[in-house]
Amino acid sequence: MTKTINVELYADERDFIVDLLEYALLDNLLNKLKQAKSNKENIINICLNSYDLEQLIGNLSLEANHNKKRLIQESAYEMAEKLELYEFQLKRI
């Protein structure tokens, strides 16, 4: 059985990921992100496995290093860092 972890994102973080990486994500992961509903605090809980996390981190890191817009670079870097913490926790389970 594949290990998964519950990732908490703000709705605007999820929207940033979807808007930025829609071209690069597998349909399964893209659908997970798009269909996730936010709660009253505007937080989204998504259950991701290590492959999903690796895909997101890799694509966000690519954008952080190669995007021409500084704000997108910084945001992508911060999101990749946040997801790396979840990936580290998943490996410890």
C-alpha positions, 0 to 999 in steps of 0.5 A: 500500500502506498503511503500518503500524507494529508497536505494543507494548502490555502486556496490561493496556494492551490490556485497558484499551483494549478495556474502555474503548473496546469500544463505539466501535471498529470491529470490525476494530480491536477484533478485532485487539486482542482476538486479539493474544497476549502473549509471555513478558514479557506484551507484545503486538505489534499491527500498526496503520495510521495510521487505526487509530492515529487512531481509538484516539488520538481515542477515548482523548483523548475519554475523557481529557477527558470521563470522570468518573473521574480514574484513567481520565482519566489512564490514557487520556491516557497511552495516547493519548500513547504511541500518538501516538509510534507515529503520529509514527514511522509518518509518518516512514517 
